[in-house]
Amino acid sequence: MATHRFAMPLIALAFLSAEGRGMLFAQVTVNDAPALQRRAEALRGEQRLSEARDVYRILVARDSHDYENRFWLAKLEGWTGQLGTA
């Protein structure tokens, strides 16, 4: 899917250029979904909820049919006070 290949680098770039978020994704390539998954789980385990939510947003943008990632994104949005998007 050409749109998917074009959108993912732009999403990653947006997160990389956000203040304080650069190190979060600095060592993860755009095509490395397993590494993103591990990072999201680690951040969630460390109670770094806003950062975990950001990683899950990328994962859900990549595959909106993945139930587990959508579940955790909704949970994290609720826990971080973003009830409208949860």
Distance bins in CASP14 RR format, pairs under 12 A and 6 or more apart:
PFRMAT RR
TARGET T0000
AUTHOR 0000-0000-0000
RMODE 2
METHOD distances of the structure
MODEL  1
1 7 0 0 0 0 1 0 0 0 0 0 0
1 8 0 0 0 0 0 1 0 0 0 0 0
1 62 0 0 0 0 0 1 0 0 0 0 0
1 63 0 0 0 0 0 1 0 0 0 0 0
2 8 0 0 0 0 0 1 0 0 0 0 0
3 9 0 0 0 0 0 1 0 0 0 0 0
3 10 0 0 0 0 0 1 0 0 0 0 0
3 11 0 0 0 0 0 1 0 0 0 0 0
3 61 0 0 0 0 0 1 0 0 0 0 0
4 10 0 0 0 0 0 1 0 0 0 0 0
4 11 0 0 0 0 0 1 0 0 0 0 0
4 30 0 0 0 0 0 1 0 0 0 0 0
4 31 0 0 0 0 0 1 0 0 0 0 0
4 61 0 0 0 0 1 0 0 0 0 0 0
4 62 1 0 0 1 0 0 0 0 0 0 0
4 63 0 0 0 0 1 0 0 0 0 0 0
4 64 0 0 0 0 0 1 0 0 0 0 0
5 11 0 0 0 0 0 1 0 0 0 0 0
5 12 0 0 0 0 0 1 0 0 0 0 0
5 30 0 0 0 0 1 0 0 0 0 0 0
5 31 0 0 0 0 1 0 0 0 0 0 0
5 62 0 0 0 0 0 1 0 0 0 0 0
6 12 0 0 0 0 0 1 0 0 0 0 0
6 13 0 0 0 0 0 1 0 0 0 0 0
6 30 0 0 0 0 0 1 0 0 0 0 0
7 13 0 0 0 0 0 1 0 0 0 0 0
7 14 0 0 0 0 0 1 0 0 0 0 0
7 30 0 0 0 0 0 1 0 0 0 0 0
7 58 0 0 0 0 0 1 0 0 0 0 0
7 61 1 0 0 1 0 0 0 0 0 0 0
7 62 0 0 0 0 1 0 0 0 0 0 0
7 64 0 0 0 0 0 1 0 0 0 0 0
8 14 0 0 0 0 0 1 0 0 0 0 0
8 15 0 0 0 0 0 1 0 0 0 0 0
8 25 0 0 0 0 0 1 0 0 0 0 0
8 28 0 0 0 0 0 1 0 0 0 0 0
8 29 0 0 0 0 0 1 0 0 0 0 0
8 30 1 0 1 0 0 0 0 0 0 0 0
8 31 0 0 0 0 1 0 0 0 0 0 0
8 32 0 0 0 0 0 1 0 0 0 0 0
8 33 0 0 0 0 1 0 0 0 0 0 0
8 36 0 0 0 0 0 1 0 0 0 0 0
8 57 0 0 0 0 0 1 0 0 0 0 0
8 58 1 0 0 1 0 0 0 0 0 0 0
8 59 0 0 0 0 0 1 0 0 0 0 0
8 60 0 0 0 0 0 1 0 0 0 0 0
8 61 1 0 0 1 0 0 0 0 0 0 0
8 62 1 0 0 1 0 0 0 0 0 0 0
8 63 0 0 0 0 0 1 0 0 0 0 0
9 15 0 0 0 0 0 1 0 0 0 0 0
9 16 0 0 0 0 1 0 0 0 0 0 0
9 25 0 0 0 0 0 1 0 0 0 0 0
9 29 0 0 0 0 1 0 0 0 0 0 0
9 30 1 0 1 0 0 0 0 0 0 0 0
9 31 0 0 0 0 1 0 0 0 0 0 0
9 58 0 0 0 0 0 1 0 0 0 0 0
9 61 0 0 0 0 0 1 0 0 0 0 0
9 62 0 0 0 0 0 1 0 0 0 0 0
10 16 0 0 0 0 0 1 0 0 0 0 0
10 17 0 0 0 0 0 1 0 0 0 0 0
10 30 0 0 0 0 1 0 0 0 0 0 0
10 58 0 0 0 0 0 1 0 0 0 0 0
10 61 0 0 0 0 0 1 0 0 0 0 0
11 17 0 0 0 0 0 1 0 0 0 0 0
11 18 0 0 0 0 0 1 0 0 0 0 0
11 25 0 0 0 0 0 1 0 0 0 0 0
11 30 0 0 0 0 1 0 0 0 0 0 0
11 36 0 0 0 0 0 1 0 0 0 0 0
11 54 0 0 0 0 0 1 0 0 0 0 0
11 55 0 0 0 0 0 1 0 0 0 0 0
11 57 0 0 0 0 1 0 0 0 0 0 0
11 58 1 0 1 0 0 0 0 0 0 0 0
11 59 0 0 0 0 0 1 0 0 0 0 0
11 60 0 0 0 0 0 1 0 0 0 0 0
11 61 1 0 1 0 0 0 0 0 0 0 0
11 62 0 0 0 0 1 0 0 0 0 0 0
12 18 0 0 0 0 0 1 0 0 0 0 0
12 21 0 0 0 0 0 1 0 0 0 0 0
12 22 0 0 0 0 0 1 0 0 0 0 0
12 24 0 0 0 0 0 1 0 0 0 0 0
12 25 1 0 0 1 0 0 0 0 0 0 0
12 26 0 0 0 0 0 1 0 0 0 0 0
12 28 0 0 0 0 1 0 0 0 0 0 0
12 29 0 0 0 0 1 0 0 0 0 0 0
12 30 1 0 1 0 0 0 0 0 0 0 0
12 31 0 0 0 0 1 0 0 0 0 0 0
12 32 0 0 0 0 0 1 0 0 0 0 0
12 33 0 0 0 0 0 1 0 0 0 0 0
12 36 0 0 0 0 1 0 0 0 0 0 0
12 54 0 0 0 0 0 1 0 0 0 0 0
12 55 0 0 0 0 0 1 0 0 0 0 0
12 57 0 0 0 0 0 1 0 0 0 0 0
12 58 1 0 0 1 0 0 0 0 0 0 0
12 59 0 0 0 0 0 1 0 0 0 0 0
12 61 0 0 0 0 1 0 0 0 0 0 0
12 62 0 0 0 0 1 0 0 0 0 0 0
13 21 0 0 0 0 0 1 0 0 0 0 0
13 22 0 0 0 0 0 1 0 0 0 0 0
13 25 0 0 0 0 1 0 0 0 0 0 0
13 30 0 0 0 0 1 0 0 0 0 0 0
13 58 0 0 0 0 0 1 0 0 0 0 0
14 21 0 0 0 0 1 0 0 0 0 0 0
14 22 0 0 0 0 0 1 0 0 0 0 0
14 25 0 0 0 0 0 1 0 0 0 0 0
14 30 0 0 0 0 0 1 0 0 0 0 0
14 54 0 0 0 0 0 1 0 0 0 0 0
14 57 0 0 0 0 0 1 0 0 0 0 0
14 58 0 0 0 0 1 0 0 0 0 0 0
14 61 0 0 0 0 0 1 0 0 0 0 0
15 21 1 0 1 0 0 0 0 0 0 0 0
15 22 1 0 0 1 0 0 0 0 0 0 0
15 23 0 0 0 0 0 1 0 0 0 0 0
15 24 1 0 0 1 0 0 0 0 0 0 0
15 25 1 0 1 0 0 0 0 0 0 0 0
15 26 0 0 0 0 0 1 0 0 0 0 0
15 28 0 0 0 0 0 1 0 0 0 0 0
15 30 0 0 0 0 0 1 0 0 0 0 0
15 36 0 0 0 0 0 1 0 0 0 0 0
15 39 0 0 0 0 0 1 0 0 0 0 0
15 51 0 0 0 0 0 1 0 0 0 0 0
15 53 0 0 0 0 0 1 0 0 0 0 0
15 54 1 0 0 1 0 0 0 0 0 0 0
15 55 0 0 0 0 1 0 0 0 0 0 0
15 56 0 0 0 0 0 1 0 0 0 0 0
15 57 0 0 0 0 1 0 0 0 0 0 0
15 58 1 0 0 1 0 0 0 0 0 0 0
15 59 0 0 0 0 0 1 0 0 0 0 0
15 61 0 0 0 0 0 1 0 0 0 0 0
16 22 1 0 1 0 0 0 0 0 0 0 0
16 23 0 0 0 0 1 0 0 0 0 0 0
16 24 0 0 0 0 1 0 0 0 0 0 0
16 25 1 0 1 0 0 0 0 0 0 0 0
16 26 1 0 0 1 0 0 0 0 0 0 0
16 27 0 0 0 0 0 1 0 0 0 0 0
16 28 0 0 0 0 1 0 0 0 0 0 0
16 29 0 0 0 0 0 1 0 0 0 0 0
16 30 0 0 0 0 1 0 0 0 0 0 0
16 54 0 0 0 0 0 1 0 0 0 0 0
16 58 0 0 0 0 0 1 0 0 0 0 0
17 24 0 0 0 0 0 1 0 0 0 0 0
17 25 0 0 0 0 0 1 0 0 0 0 0
17 26 0 0 0 0 0 1 0 0 0 0 0
18 24 0 0 0 0 1 0 0 0 0 0 0
18 25 0 0 0 0 1 0 0 0 0 0 0
18 50 0 0 0 0 0 1 0 0 0 0 0
18 51 0 0 0 0 0 1 0 0 0 0 0
18 54 0 0 0 0 1 0 0 0 0 0 0
18 57 0 0 0 0 0 1 0 0 0 0 0
18 58 0 0 0 0 0 1 0 0 0 0 0
20 26 0 0 0 0 0 1 0 0 0 0 0
20 50 0 0 0 0 0 1 0 0 0 0 0
20 51 0 0 0 0 1 0 0 0 0 0 0
20 54 0 0 0 0 0 1 0 0 0 0 0
21 28 0 0 0 0 0 1 0 0 0 0 0
21 43 0 0 0 0 0 1 0 0 0 0 0
21 48 0 0 0 0 0 1 0 0 0 0 0
21 50 0 0 0 0 1 0 0 0 0 0 0
21 51 1 0 0 1 0 0 0 0 0 0 0
21 53 0 0 0 0 0 1 0 0 0 0 0
21 54 1 0 0 1 0 0 0 0 0 0 0
21 55 0 0 0 0 1 0 0 0 0 0 0
21 57 0 0 0 0 0 1 0 0 0 0 0
21 58 0 0 0 0 0 1 0 0 0 0 0
22 28 0 0 0 0 0 1 0 0 0 0 0
22 51 0 0 0 0 0 1 0 0 0 0 0
22 54 0 0 0 0 0 1 0 0 0 0 0
23 39 0 0 0 0 0 1 0 0 0 0 0
23 51 0 0 0 0 0 1 0 0 0 0 0
24 35 0 0 0 0 0 1 0 0 0 0 0
24 36 0 0 0 0 0 1 0 0 0 0 0
24 39 1 0 0 1 0 0 0 0 0 0 0
24 40 0 0 0 0 0 1 0 0 0 0 0
24 42 0 0 0 0 0 1 0 0 0 0 0
24 43 0 0 0 0 1 0 0 0 0 0 0
24 46 0 0 0 0 0 1 0 0 0 0 0
24 48 0 0 0 0 1 0 0 0 0 0 0
24 50 0 0 0 0 0 1 0 0 0 0 0
24 51 1 0 1 0 0 0 0 0 0 0 0
24 52 0 0 0 0 1 0 0 0 0 0 0
24 53 0 0 0 0 0 1 0 0 0 0 0
24 54 1 0 0 1 0 0 0 0 0 0 0
24 55 1 0 0 1 0 0 0 0 0 0 0
24 57 0 0 0 0 0 1 0 0 0 0 0
24 58 0 0 0 0 0 1 0 0 0 0 0
25 32 0 0 0 0 0 1 0 0 0 0 0
25 35 0 0 0 0 1 0 0 0 0 0 0
25 36 0 0 0 0 1 0 0 0 0 0 0
25 39 0 0 0 0 1 0 0 0 0 0 0
25 40 0 0 0 0 0 1 0 0 0 0 0
25 43 0 0 0 0 0 1 0 0 0 0 0
25 51 0 0 0 0 1 0 0 0 0 0 0
25 54 0 0 0 0 1 0 0 0 0 0 0
25 55 1 0 0 1 0 0 0 0 0 0 0
25 57 0 0 0 0 0 1 0 0 0 0 0
25 58 0 0 0 0 1 0 0 0 0 0 0
26 35 0 0 0 0 0 1 0 0 0 0 0
26 39 0 0 0 0 0 1 0 0 0 0 0
27 35 1 0 0 1 0 0 0 0 0 0 0
27 36 0 0 0 0 0 1 0 0 0 0 0
27 38 0 0 0 0 0 1 0 0 0 0 0
27 39 0 0 0 0 1 0 0 0 0 0 0
28 34 0 0 0 0 1 0 0 0 0 0 0
28 35 1 0 1 0 0 0 0 0 0 0 0
28 36 1 0 1 0 0 0 0 0 0 0 0
28 37 0 0 0 0 0 1 0 0 0 0 0
28 38 0 0 0 0 1 0 0 0 0 0 0
28 39 1 0 0 1 0 0 0 0 0 0 0
28 40 0 0 0 0 0 1 0 0 0 0 0
28 42 0 0 0 0 0 1 0 0 0 0 0
28 55 0 0 0 0 1 0 0 0 0 0 0
28 58 0 0 0 0 1 0 0 0 0 0 0
28 59 0 0 0 0 0 1 0 0 0 0 0
29 35 1 0 0 1 0 0 0 0 0 0 0
29 36 0 0 0 0 1 0 0 0 0 0 0
29 39 0 0 0 0 0 1 0 0 0 0 0
30 36 0 0 0 0 1 0 0 0 0 0 0
30 58 0 0 0 0 1 0 0 0 0 0 0
30 61 0 0 0 0 0 1 0 0 0 0 0
30 62 0 0 0 0 1 0 0 0 0 0 0
31 58 0 0 0 0 0 1 0 0 0 0 0
31 62 0 0 0 0 1 0 0 0 0 0 0
32 38 0 0 0 0 1 0 0 0 0 0 0
32 39 0 0 0 0 1 0 0 0 0 0 0
32 55 0 0 0 0 0 1 0 0 0 0 0
32 58 0 0 0 0 0 1 0 0 0 0 0
32 59 0 0 0 0 0 1 0 0 0 0 0
32 62 0 0 0 0 0 1 0 0 0 0 0
33 39 0 0 0 0 0 1 0 0 0 0 0
33 40 0 0 0 0 0 1 0 0 0 0 0
33 55 0 0 0 0 0 1 0 0 0 0 0
33 56 0 0 0 0 0 1 0 0 0 0 0
33 58 0 0 0 0 1 0 0 0 0 0 0
33 59 1 0 0 1 0 0 0 0 0 0 0
33 60 0 0 0 0 0 1 0 0 0 0 0
33 61 0 0 0 0 0 1 0 0 0 0 0
33 62 1 0 0 1 0 0 0 0 0 0 0
33 63 1 0 0 1 0 0 0 0 0 0 0
33 66 0 0 0 0 1 0 0 0 0 0 0
33 69 0 0 0 0 1 0 0 0 0 0 0
34 40 0 0 0 0 0 1 0 0 0 0 0
34 41 0 0 0 0 0 1 0 0 0 0 0
34 59 0 0 0 0 0 1 0 0 0 0 0
34 62 0 0 0 0 0 1 0 0 0 0 0
35 41 0 0 0 0 0 1 0 0 0 0 0
35 42 0 0 0 0 0 1 0 0 0 0 0
35 55 0 0 0 0 0 1 0 0 0 0 0
35 58 0 0 0 0 0 1 0 0 0 0 0
35 59 0 0 0 0 0 1 0 0 0 0 0
36 42 0 0 0 0 0 1 0 0 0 0 0
36 43 0 0 0 0 0 1 0 0 0 0 0
36 52 0 0 0 0 0 1 0 0 0 0 0
36 54 0 0 0 0 0 1 0 0 0 0 0
36 55 1 0 1 0 0 0 0 0 0 0 0
36 56 0 0 0 0 1 0 0 0 0 0 0
36 57 0 0 0 0 0 1 0 0 0 0 0
36 58 1 0 0 1 0 0 0 0 0 0 0
36 59 1 0 1 0 0 0 0 0 0 0 0
36 60 0 0 0 0 0 1 0 0 0 0 0
36 61 0 0 0 0 0 1 0 0 0 0 0
36 62 0 0 0 0 1 0 0 0 0 0 0
36 63 0 0 0 0 0 1 0 0 0 0 0
36 66 0 0 0 0 0 1 0 0 0 0 0
36 69 0 0 0 0 1 0 0 0 0 0 0
37 43 0 0 0 0 0 1 0 0 0 0 0
37 44 0 0 0 0 0 1 0 0 0 0 0
37 52 0 0 0 0 0 1 0 0 0 0 0
37 55 0 0 0 0 1 0 0 0 0 0 0
37 56 0 0 0 0 1 0 0 0 0 0 0
37 58 0 0 0 0 0 1 0 0 0 0 0
37 59 1 0 0 1 0 0 0 0 0 0 0
37 60 0 0 0 0 0 1 0 0 0 0 0
37 62 0 0 0 0 0 1 0 0 0 0 0
37 63 0 0 0 0 0 1 0 0 0 0 0
37 66 0 0 0 0 1 0 0 0 0 0 0
37 68 0 0 0 0 1 0 0 0 0 0 0
37 69 1 0 0 1 0 0 0 0 0 0 0
37 72 0 0 0 0 0 1 0 0 0 0 0
38 44 0 0 0 0 0 1 0 0 0 0 0
38 45 0 0 0 0 0 1 0 0 0 0 0
38 52 0 0 0 0 0 1 0 0 0 0 0
38 55 0 0 0 0 1 0 0 0 0 0 0
38 59 0 0 0 0 0 1 0 0 0 0 0
39 45 0 0 0 0 0 1 0 0 0 0 0
39 46 0 0 0 0 0 1 0 0 0 0 0
39 48 0 0 0 0 0 1 0 0 0 0 0
39 51 0 0 0 0 1 0 0 0 0 0 0
39 52 0 0 0 0 1 0 0 0 0 0 0
39 54 0 0 0 0 0 1 0 0 0 0 0
39 55 1 0 1 0 0 0 0 0 0 0 0
39 56 0 0 0 0 1 0 0 0 0 0 0
39 58 0 0 0 0 1 0 0 0 0 0 0
39 59 0 0 0 0 1 0 0 0 0 0 0
40 46 0 0 0 0 0 1 0 0 0 0 0
40 48 0 0 0 0 0 1 0 0 0 0 0
40 49 0 0 0 0 0 1 0 0 0 0 0
40 51 0 0 0 0 1 0 0 0 0 0 0
40 52 1 0 1 0 0 0 0 0 0 0 0
40 53 0 0 0 0 1 0 0 0 0 0 0
40 54 0 0 0 0 1 0 0 0 0 0 0
40 55 1 1 0 0 0 0 0 0 0 0 0
40 56 1 0 1 0 0 0 0 0 0 0 0
40 57 0 0 0 0 1 0 0 0 0 0 0
40 58 0 0 0 0 1 0 0 0 0 0 0
40 59 1 0 0 1 0 0 0 0 0 0 0
40 60 0 0 0 0 0 1 0 0 0 0 0
40 62 0 0 0 0 0 1 0 0 0 0 0
40 66 0 0 0 0 0 1 0 0 0 0 0
40 68 0 0 0 0 0 1 0 0 0 0 0
40 69 1 0 0 1 0 0 0 0 0 0 0
40 71 0 0 0 0 0 1 0 0 0 0 0
40 72 1 0 0 1 0 0 0 0 0 0 0
40 73 0 0 0 0 1 0 0 0 0 0 0
40 75 0 0 0 0 0 1 0 0 0 0 0
40 76 0 0 0 0 1 0 0 0 0 0 0
41 48 0 0 0 0 0 1 0 0 0 0 0
41 51 0 0 0 0 0 1 0 0 0 0 0
41 52 0 0 0 0 1 0 0 0 0 0 0
41 55 0 0 0 0 1 0 0 0 0 0 0
41 56 0 0 0 0 1 0 0 0 0 0 0
41 59 0 0 0 0 0 1 0 0 0 0 0
41 68 0 0 0 0 0 1 0 0 0 0 0
41 69 0 0 0 0 0 1 0 0 0 0 0
41 72 0 0 0 0 1 0 0 0 0 0 0
41 76 0 0 0 0 0 1 0 0 0 0 0
42 48 0 0 0 0 1 0 0 0 0 0 0
42 51 0 0 0 0 1 0 0 0 0 0 0
42 52 0 0 0 0 1 0 0 0 0 0 0
42 55 0 0 0 0 1 0 0 0 0 0 0
43 49 1 0 0 1 0 0 0 0 0 0 0
43 50 0 0 0 0 1 0 0 0 0 0 0
43 51 1 0 1 0 0 0 0 0 0 0 0
43 52 1 1 0 0 0 0 0 0 0 0 0
43 53 0 0 0 0 1 0 0 0 0 0 0
43 54 0 0 0 0 1 0 0 0 0 0 0
43 55 1 0 0 1 0 0 0 0 0 0 0
43 56 0 0 0 0 1 0 0 0 0 0 0
43 59 0 0 0 0 0 1 0 0 0 0 0
43 72 0 0 0 0 0 1 0 0 0 0 0
43 76 0 0 0 0 1 0 0 0 0 0 0
44 50 0 0 0 0 0 1 0 0 0 0 0
44 51 0 0 0 0 1 0 0 0 0 0 0
44 52 1 0 1 0 0 0 0 0 0 0 0
44 53 0 0 0 0 1 0 0 0 0 0 0
44 54 0 0 0 0 0 1 0 0 0 0 0
44 55 0 0 0 0 1 0 0 0 0 0 0
44 56 0 0 0 0 1 0 0 0 0 0 0
44 59 0 0 0 0 0 1 0 0 0 0 0
44 68 0 0 0 0 0 1 0 0 0 0 0
44 69 0 0 0 0 0 1 0 0 0 0 0
44 71 0 0 0 0 0 1 0 0 0 0 0
44 72 1 0 0 1 0 0 0 0 0 0 0
44 73 0 0 0 0 0 1 0 0 0 0 0
44 75 0 0 0 0 1 0 0 0 0 0 0
44 76 1 0 0 1 0 0 0 0 0 0 0
44 79 0 0 0 0 1 0 0 0 0 0 0
44 80 0 0 0 0 0 1 0 0 0 0 0
45 51 0 0 0 0 0 1 0 0 0 0 0
45 52 1 0 0 1 0 0 0 0 0 0 0
45 72 0 0 0 0 0 1 0 0 0 0 0
45 76 0 0 0 0 0 1 0 0 0 0 0
46 52 0 0 0 0 1 0 0 0 0 0 0
47 53 0 0 0 0 0 1 0 0 0 0 0
47 76 0 0 0 0 0 1 0 0 0 0 0
47 79 0 0 0 0 1 0 0 0 0 0 0
47 80 0 0 0 0 0 1 0 0 0 0 0
48 54 0 0 0 0 1 0 0 0 0 0 0
48 55 0 0 0 0 1 0 0 0 0 0 0
48 76 0 0 0 0 0 1 0 0 0 0 0
48 79 0 0 0 0 0 1 0 0 0 0 0
48 80 0 0 0 0 0 1 0 0 0 0 0
49 55 0 0 0 0 0 1 0 0 0 0 0
49 56 0 0 0 0 0 1 0 0 0 0 0
49 72 0 0 0 0 0 1 0 0 0 0 0
49 73 0 0 0 0 0 1 0 0 0 0 0
49 75 0 0 0 0 1 0 0 0 0 0 0
49 76 1 0 1 0 0 0 0 0 0 0 0
49 77 0 0 0 0 1 0 0 0 0 0 0
49 78 0 0 0 0 1 0 0 0 0 0 0
49 79 1 0 1 0 0 0 0 0 0 0 0
49 80 1 0 1 0 0 0 0 0 0 0 0
49 81 0 0 0 0 1 0 0 0 0 0 0
49 82 0 0 0 0 0 1 0 0 0 0 0
50 56 0 0 0 0 0 1 0 0 0 0 0
50 57 0 0 0 0 0 1 0 0 0 0 0
50 76 0 0 0 0 1 0 0 0 0 0 0
50 77 0 0 0 0 0 1 0 0 0 0 0
50 78 0 0 0 0 0 1 0 0 0 0 0
50 79 0 0 0 0 1 0 0 0 0 0 0
50 80 1 0 1 0 0 0 0 0 0 0 0
50 81 0 0 0 0 0 1 0 0 0 0 0
50 82 0 0 0 0 1 0 0 0 0 0 0
51 57 0 0 0 0 0 1 0 0 0 0 0
51 58 0 0 0 0 0 1 0 0 0 0 0
51 76 0 0 0 0 1 0 0 0 0 0 0
51 80 0 0 0 0 0 1 0 0 0 0 0
52 58 0 0 0 0 0 1 0 0 0 0 0
52 59 0 0 0 0 0 1 0 0 0 0 0
52 69 0 0 0 0 0 1 0 0 0 0 0
52 72 1 0 0 1 0 0 0 0 0 0 0
52 73 0 0 0 0 1 0 0 0 0 0 0
52 75 0 0 0 0 1 0 0 0 0 0 0
52 76 1 0 1 0 0 0 0 0 0 0 0
52 77 0 0 0 0 0 1 0 0 0 0 0
52 79 0 0 0 0 1 0 0 0 0 0 0
52 80 0 0 0 0 1 0 0 0 0 0 0
53 59 0 0 0 0 0 1 0 0 0 0 0
53 60 0 0 0 0 0 1 0 0 0 0 0
53 69 0 0 0 0 0 1 0 0 0 0 0
53 72 0 0 0 0 1 0 0 0 0 0 0
53 73 1 0 0 1 0 0 0 0 0 0 0
53 74 0 0 0 0 1 0 0 0 0 0 0
53 75 0 0 0 0 1 0 0 0 0 0 0
53 76 1 1 0 0 0 0 0 0 0 0 0
53 77 1 0 0 1 0 0 0 0 0 0 0
53 78 0 0 0 0 1 0 0 0 0 0 0
53 79 0 0 0 0 1 0 0 0 0 0 0
53 80 1 0 1 0 0 0 0 0 0 0 0
53 81 0 0 0 0 0 1 0 0 0 0 0
53 82 1 0 0 1 0 0 0 0 0 0 0
53 85 0 0 0 0 1 0 0 0 0 0 0
53 86 0 0 0 0 0 1 0 0 0 0 0
54 60 0 0 0 0 0 1 0 0 0 0 0
54 61 0 0 0 0 0 1 0 0 0 0 0
54 73 0 0 0 0 1 0 0 0 0 0 0
54 76 0 0 0 0 1 0 0 0 0 0 0
54 77 0 0 0 0 0 1 0 0 0 0 0
54 80 0 0 0 0 0 1 0 0 0 0 0
54 82 0 0 0 0 0 1 0 0 0 0 0
55 61 0 0 0 0 0 1 0 0 0 0 0
55 62 0 0 0 0 0 1 0 0 0 0 0
55 69 0 0 0 0 1 0 0 0 0 0 0
55 72 0 0 0 0 1 0 0 0 0 0 0
55 73 0 0 0 0 1 0 0 0 0 0 0
55 76 0 0 0 0 1 0 0 0 0 0 0
56 62 0 0 0 0 0 1 0 0 0 0 0
56 63 0 0 0 0 0 1 0 0 0 0 0
56 64 0 0 0 0 0 1 0 0 0 0 0
56 66 0 0 0 0 1 0 0 0 0 0 0
56 68 0 0 0 0 1 0 0 0 0 0 0
56 69 1 0 1 0 0 0 0 0 0 0 0
56 70 0 0 0 0 1 0 0 0 0 0 0
56 71 0 0 0 0 1 0 0 0 0 0 0
56 72 1 0 1 0 0 0 0 0 0 0 0
56 73 1 0 1 0 0 0 0 0 0 0 0
56 74 0 0 0 0 1 0 0 0 0 0 0
56 75 0 0 0 0 1 0 0 0 0 0 0
56 76 1 0 0 1 0 0 0 0 0 0 0
56 77 0 0 0 0 1 0 0 0 0 0 0
56 78 0 0 0 0 0 1 0 0 0 0 0
56 79 0 0 0 0 0 1 0 0 0 0 0
56 80 0 0 0 0 0 1 0 0 0 0 0
56 85 0 0 0 0 0 1 0 0 0 0 0
56 86 0 0 0 0 0 1 0 0 0 0 0
57 64 0 0 0 0 0 1 0 0 0 0 0
57 69 0 0 0 0 1 0 0 0 0 0 0
57 70 0 0 0 0 0 1 0 0 0 0 0
57 72 0 0 0 0 0 1 0 0 0 0 0
57 73 1 0 0 1 0 0 0 0 0 0 0
57 74 0 0 0 0 0 1 0 0 0 0 0
57 76 0 0 0 0 1 0 0 0 0 0 0
57 77 0 0 0 0 1 0 0 0 0 0 0
57 80 0 0 0 0 0 1 0 0 0 0 0
57 82 0 0 0 0 0 1 0 0 0 0 0
57 85 0 0 0 0 1 0 0 0 0 0 0
58 64 0 0 0 0 0 1 0 0 0 0 0
58 66 0 0 0 0 0 1 0 0 0 0 0
58 69 0 0 0 0 1 0 0 0 0 0 0
58 73 0 0 0 0 1 0 0 0 0 0 0
59 65 0 0 0 0 0 1 0 0 0 0 0
59 66 1 0 0 1 0 0 0 0 0 0 0
59 67 0 0 0 0 0 1 0 0 0 0 0
59 68 0 0 0 0 1 0 0 0 0 0 0
59 69 1 0 1 0 0 0 0 0 0 0 0
59 70 0 0 0 0 1 0 0 0 0 0 0
59 71 0 0 0 0 0 1 0 0 0 0 0
59 72 0 0 0 0 1 0 0 0 0 0 0
59 73 1 0 0 1 0 0 0 0 0 0 0
59 76 0 0 0 0 0 1 0 0 0 0 0
60 66 1 0 0 1 0 0 0 0 0 0 0
60 67 0 0 0 0 0 1 0 0 0 0 0
60 68 0 0 0 0 0 1 0 0 0 0 0
60 69 1 0 1 0 0 0 0 0 0 0 0
60 70 1 0 1 0 0 0 0 0 0 0 0
60 71 0 0 0 0 1 0 0 0 0 0 0
60 72 0 0 0 0 1 0 0 0 0 0 0
60 73 1 0 1 0 0 0 0 0 0 0 0
60 74 0 0 0 0 1 0 0 0 0 0 0
60 76 0 0 0 0 0 1 0 0 0 0 0
60 77 0 0 0 0 0 1 0 0 0 0 0
60 85 0 0 0 0 0 1 0 0 0 0 0
61 69 0 0 0 0 1 0 0 0 0 0 0
61 70 0 0 0 0 0 1 0 0 0 0 0
61 73 0 0 0 0 1 0 0 0 0 0 0
62 69 0 0 0 0 1 0 0 0 0 0 0
62 70 0 0 0 0 0 1 0 0 0 0 0
62 73 0 0 0 0 0 1 0 0 0 0 0
63 69 1 0 0 1 0 0 0 0 0 0 0
63 70 0 0 0 0 1 0 0 0 0 0 0
63 73 0 0 0 0 0 1 0 0 0 0 0
64 70 1 0 0 1 0 0 0 0 0 0 0
64 73 0 0 0 0 0 1 0 0 0 0 0
66 72 0 0 0 0 1 0 0 0 0 0 0
66 73 0 0 0 0 1 0 0 0 0 0 0
67 73 0 0 0 0 0 1 0 0 0 0 0
67 74 0 0 0 0 0 1 0 0 0 0 0
68 74 0 0 0 0 0 1 0 0 0 0 0
68 75 0 0 0 0 0 1 0 0 0 0 0
69 75 0 0 0 0 0 1 0 0 0 0 0
69 76 0 0 0 0 0 1 0 0 0 0 0
70 76 0 0 0 0 0 1 0 0 0 0 0
70 77 0 0 0 0 0 1 0 0 0 0 0
70 85 0 0 0 0 0 1 0 0 0 0 0
70 86 0 0 0 0 0 1 0 0 0 0 0
71 77 0 0 0 0 0 1 0 0 0 0 0
71 78 0 0 0 0 0 1 0 0 0 0 0
71 86 0 0 0 0 0 1 0 0 0 0 0
72 78 0 0 0 0 0 1 0 0 0 0 0
72 79 0 0 0 0 0 1 0 0 0 0 0
72 86 0 0 0 0 0 1 0 0 0 0 0
73 79 0 0 0 0 0 1 0 0 0 0 0
73 80 0 0 0 0 0 1 0 0 0 0 0
73 82 0 0 0 0 1 0 0 0 0 0 0
73 85 0 0 0 0 1 0 0 0 0 0 0
73 86 0 0 0 0 1 0 0 0 0 0 0
74 80 0 0 0 0 0 1 0 0 0 0 0
74 81 0 0 0 0 0 1 0 0 0 0 0
74 82 0 0 0 0 1 0 0 0 0 0 0
74 83 0 0 0 0 0 1 0 0 0 0 0
74 84 0 0 0 0 0 1 0 0 0 0 0
74 85 0 0 0 0 1 0 0 0 0 0 0
74 86 1 0 1 0 0 0 0 0 0 0 0
75 81 0 0 0 0 0 1 0 0 0 0 0
75 82 0 0 0 0 0 1 0 0 0 0 0
75 83 0 0 0 0 0 1 0 0 0 0 0
75 85 0 0 0 0 0 1 0 0 0 0 0
75 86 1 0 0 1 0 0 0 0 0 0 0
76 82 0 0 0 0 1 0 0 0 0 0 0
76 83 0 0 0 0 0 1 0 0 0 0 0
76 85 0 0 0 0 0 1 0 0 0 0 0
76 86 0 0 0 0 1 0 0 0 0 0 0
77 83 1 0 0 1 0 0 0 0 0 0 0
77 84 1 0 0 1 0 0 0 0 0 0 0
77 85 1 0 1 0 0 0 0 0 0 0 0
77 86 1 1 0 0 0 0 0 0 0 0 0
78 84 0 0 0 0 1 0 0 0 0 0 0
78 85 0 0 0 0 1 0 0 0 0 0 0
78 86 1 0 1 0 0 0 0 0 0 0 0
79 86 0 0 0 0 1 0 0 0 0 0 0
80 86 0 0 0 0 1 0 0 0 0 0 0
END
